[in-house]
Amino acid sequence: MTKSRFLITCEHGGNEVPDDFASMFATPGAKRDLHSHRGYDPGSLHAATQLSVTLESPLITSTTTRLLVDLNRSLENPQLFSKYTRGMSASDQASLLDKHYHPYRECVEDKIRTLLDCHDRIIHLSVHTFTPRFRGSHRPVDLGILYDPARHTERVFCNAVGNRLATVAPARRIRHNEPYLGIDDGLTTYLRTQHSSRRYVGIEIEINNRYARWQQKQQLNLISQLAKAIQG
């Protein structure tokens, strides 16, 4: 078996609304939410696709708005459903999970199992973006690398990537476990419970979405620098 293989995923790649739920998002306020960070992660799909091409790795994405159900949250998380779907009946929520949540998560899990049949280790990069400001506070981060510091392989891998980025992109504000903690509820956090730290490395990549909104060329450069650092 070859040593390592990358898998790229993007849980919040778009703000599409299935026809069955179009009426739910017909108001001006709902439309604003759909086109804001509440509805999706602007720039994340382009970044994930760029990483997939550069690293020659499989890519799994969703372009359905997270305002229906958040694919990066556990079933127990109160943020699994948004204000638009939280009040649905239990049966309607279960149907929503069956159509959109479970198929995506199972696809990722199946792909990991398939890759582990041929590779010693899977390095899973889950790509997201974040807002430059949150609740009035400025976030002085360009790119965050999120992982579990207690997992030796993740810590070593991310430290190496961070050190290389400091060399190839010294002007970038690269932070570890910012603007969120790598052990917060998320898909990678769940998958760590399913695989040993030796075989599964689960990393969330968080990109400041100002690049997607105003500096798209800069995002291309940033992801190129990240890919270079990942490749060593």
LINJOMO-V25234 format. One line per field, one symbol per residue. burial: # if it has 16 or more other ideal C-beta (glycine too) atoms within 10 Angstrom, else .. Layout:
burial=???
This chain:
burial=....###########.#...#...#....#..##..################.##.#.####.##########......###.##.......#..##..##..##..#..##..##..#.############......#.########..#.###.##..#..##...#..#.##.###..##.########..#.#..#############......#..##.######..
